[in-house]
């Protein structure tokens, strides 16, 4: 099943447009979009294929971490995760 998973990581400093654009580029391959310009958090919504919500969150979180690292963003604690299945 296809899942849309939103993930947000909370930090202490404000993230720039350039940083979030780099994150957007990094999540684009996963059908993702990024958010966080001018805020103290950065986030993404990713599309993943998974049999259940738990696996969807696990897969999306791994991709989110990979994308954040590729974008040169600091590793931050995840503050919010939500997953919505295509039949919900």
HELIX and SHEET records of a PDB file:
HELIX    1   1 UNK A   17  UNK A   27  1                                  11    
HELIX    2   2 UNK A   28  UNK A   30  5                                   3    
HELIX    3   3 UNK A   53  UNK A   70  1                                  18    
SHEET    1   A 4 UNK A  33  UNK A  35  0                                        
SHEET    2   A 4 UNK A  41  UNK A  49 -1                                        
SHEET    3   A 4 UNK A   2  UNK A  10 -1                                        
SHEET    4   A 4 UNK A  78  UNK A  85 -1                                        
END                                                                             
